[in-house]
Amino acid sequence: MNRASYPLKLPASVKAAAARLAKEDGVSLNQWISVAIAQKIGVVETAADFLSRRAGKARAADMLPFLDKAKRENPPVGDEA
């Protein structure tokens, strides 16, 4: 495995929580962070691939006719821009 180093600066509270969880898992903090990053990459890449397949050749402009037909109503309370 080819390894690269990267100086990672974390807020103290995040580092403390990660260190605690790593200890509970019985692994080093470095290994725990590496696995967490790998899991996040997997989730993002899987989601991007899924959405890309679902979209097919659709474009954002393809939604305009549907949006033009949508009811005009105010957003729910707390969801205003």
Backbone bond lengths (Angstrom), bond angles and torsions (degrees), N, CA, C in turn:
res aa  C-N    CA-C-N  psi(-1)  N-CA   C-N-CA  omega(-1)  CA-C   N-CA-C  phi
1 M - - - 1.449 - - 1.522 108.13 -
2 N 1.318 115.20 131.68 1.449 120.74 176.67 1.529 107.93 -84.82
3 R 1.301 116.70 130.75 1.460 119.97 -176.66 1.521 110.23 -116.55
4 A 1.302 115.12 144.05 1.452 121.83 175.23 1.521 107.70 -129.20
5 S 1.300 116.63 144.97 1.461 118.95 178.56 1.519 109.37 -101.58
6 Y 1.317 114.13 152.10 1.452 121.31 179.66 1.525 107.23 -146.96
7 P 1.327 116.67 120.40 1.476 117.99 179.31 1.525 109.60 -72.40
8 L 1.298 116.26 114.11 1.455 121.66 -175.49 1.524 109.83 -104.79
9 K 1.325 115.92 124.82 1.464 120.62 177.75 1.518 108.10 -107.12
10 L 1.310 115.32 120.74 1.462 121.71 -178.58 1.520 109.75 -117.88
11 P 1.324 116.90 149.67 1.466 118.46 168.71 1.525 108.73 -59.58
12 A 1.309 116.18 145.25 1.473 120.81 -176.28 1.531 111.58 -54.76
13 S 1.328 117.20 -39.47 1.468 119.48 -177.92 1.524 111.47 -67.29
14 V 1.333 117.21 -36.83 1.462 121.00 178.83 1.525 109.83 -68.55
15 K 1.327 116.01 -43.49 1.468 119.40 179.39 1.528 110.47 -63.18
16 A 1.324 116.90 -41.25 1.468 119.95 -179.60 1.528 110.47 -63.51
17 A 1.331 117.18 -43.28 1.459 120.23 179.61 1.527 110.59 -65.08
18 A 1.337 117.17 -42.92 1.464 120.68 178.98 1.526 110.43 -63.83
19 A 1.321 116.73 -41.40 1.470 120.15 179.44 1.524 110.79 -63.51
20 R 1.328 116.32 -40.61 1.470 120.45 178.59 1.528 110.73 -63.57
21 L 1.328 116.39 -45.05 1.460 120.11 -179.58 1.529 111.75 -67.22
22 A 1.328 116.05 -37.66 1.463 119.47 177.38 1.530 110.27 -62.74
23 K 1.327 115.60 -42.44 1.463 119.88 179.32 1.520 110.53 -62.86
24 E 1.349 116.30 -42.04 1.467 120.17 178.02 1.524 111.24 -62.11
25 D 1.338 116.61 -34.39 1.469 121.15 179.14 1.526 112.30 -82.21
26 G 1.326 117.01 -9.73 1.457 120.94 179.42 1.526 113.76 74.40
27 V 1.330 116.36 29.54 1.471 120.80 179.17 1.520 108.81 -127.80
28 S 1.323 114.64 166.40 1.461 118.80 177.68 1.522 110.19 -72.36
29 L 1.320 115.09 158.59 1.458 119.82 177.26 1.520 110.10 -59.94
30 N 1.317 117.40 -40.71 1.461 121.59 179.43 1.530 110.55 -60.37
31 Q 1.327 116.77 -45.97 1.465 120.08 -179.75 1.523 110.36 -65.48
32 W 1.320 117.39 -40.56 1.452 120.82 -178.91 1.526 110.77 -63.24
33 I 1.333 116.92 -44.44 1.464 120.86 178.71 1.522 110.46 -65.49
34 S 1.331 117.92 -40.17 1.464 121.14 178.67 1.525 111.30 -60.46
35 V 1.312 116.93 -43.77 1.460 121.04 179.32 1.529 110.25 -67.06
36 A 1.332 117.07 -40.80 1.463 120.52 179.29 1.529 110.81 -61.28
37 I 1.320 116.96 -41.95 1.464 120.79 178.65 1.527 109.99 -66.42
38 A 1.323 117.32 -42.94 1.473 120.85 179.39 1.525 110.44 -61.73
39 Q 1.329 117.69 -40.52 1.463 120.90 178.19 1.525 110.69 -63.76
40 K 1.308 117.48 -43.04 1.463 121.47 179.66 1.524 110.60 -63.23
41 I 1.326 117.08 -42.69 1.468 121.09 177.50 1.525 109.56 -59.29
42 G 1.315 116.93 -45.18 1.462 120.95 179.18 1.511 112.49 -59.92
43 V 1.318 116.98 -42.78 1.465 121.24 -179.82 1.518 110.58 -65.31
44 V 1.327 116.88 -48.04 1.465 120.78 -177.39 1.524 110.62 -65.18
45 E 1.326 117.04 -45.71 1.462 119.17 -179.02 1.523 111.40 -66.82
46 T 1.308 117.99 -37.47 1.456 121.13 177.82 1.521 109.91 -65.54
47 A 1.322 117.51 -44.43 1.460 121.21 179.43 1.525 110.73 -63.61
48 A 1.324 117.32 -43.64 1.466 120.66 -179.76 1.523 110.64 -63.11
49 D 1.327 116.90 -41.27 1.463 121.22 179.40 1.524 110.36 -65.42
50 F 1.324 116.50 -44.67 1.460 121.27 179.59 1.528 110.91 -60.55
51 L 1.334 116.38 -48.21 1.460 119.74 -178.16 1.519 111.46 -66.61
52 S 1.308 116.46 -35.21 1.466 120.24 178.31 1.524 110.40 -64.88
53 R 1.339 117.31 -43.71 1.463 120.67 178.14 1.526 110.96 -64.19
54 R 1.342 117.08 -42.06 1.460 120.86 -179.56 1.523 111.50 -65.50
55 A 1.320 116.81 -36.42 1.463 120.42 -177.67 1.518 111.41 -72.74
56 G 1.328 115.94 -30.71 1.463 119.22 -178.56 1.515 110.57 57.67
57 K 1.318 115.52 -125.17 1.461 120.20 -178.83 1.528 112.04 -98.62
58 A 1.324 116.13 10.24 1.462 120.00 -178.47 1.527 110.81 -64.35
59 R 1.317 113.62 150.44 1.458 120.23 176.71 1.523 107.80 -124.01
60 A 1.309 116.41 159.60 1.466 120.09 179.99 1.528 110.70 -56.76
61 A 1.319 117.05 -38.53 1.466 120.76 -179.26 1.526 112.18 -62.78
62 D 1.330 117.56 -23.39 1.467 120.93 178.65 1.530 111.93 -63.96
63 M 1.321 117.82 -20.74 1.461 121.80 -178.75 1.524 112.86 -83.70
64 L 1.319 117.64 -15.82 1.467 120.20 -175.10 1.529 114.05 -56.37
65 P 1.335 120.30 -43.08 1.475 118.50 177.89 1.529 112.63 -59.77
66 F 1.306 117.21 -37.14 1.466 121.02 179.04 1.525 110.65 -69.91
67 L 1.316 115.88 -41.91 1.462 119.66 179.41 1.519 111.31 -66.50
68 D 1.326 117.56 -34.28 1.465 120.71 177.64 1.529 111.41 -64.28
69 K 1.333 117.24 -29.73 1.471 121.58 -179.21 1.531 112.16 -86.46
70 A 1.313 117.32 -12.06 1.465 120.53 -176.13 1.522 110.52 -66.97
71 K 1.333 115.14 148.81 1.459 119.89 177.49 1.521 109.41 -64.77
72 R 1.304 115.28 142.30 1.461 120.50 175.86 1.530 107.34 -92.71
73 E 1.301 116.44 115.02 1.454 119.96 178.06 1.518 109.44 -146.21
74 N 1.290 116.00 158.20 1.454 121.18 179.92 1.528 109.68 -72.06
75 P 1.319 116.94 148.70 1.465 119.33 177.48 1.535 110.34 -67.30
76 P 1.332 116.73 155.48 1.468 119.63 177.94 1.518 110.34 -60.03
77 V 1.316 116.03 154.64 1.460 121.85 178.89 1.529 109.41 -56.46
78 G 1.314 115.78 131.86 1.455 121.40 -179.76 1.516 112.81 91.19
79 D 1.336 116.94 -7.30 1.464 120.52 -177.72 1.534 110.72 -112.64
80 E 1.327 116.01 14.78 1.454 120.22 -179.87 1.519 109.76 -70.72
81 A 1.318 115.35 153.63 1.472 120.00 178.63 1.447 110.06 -76.19
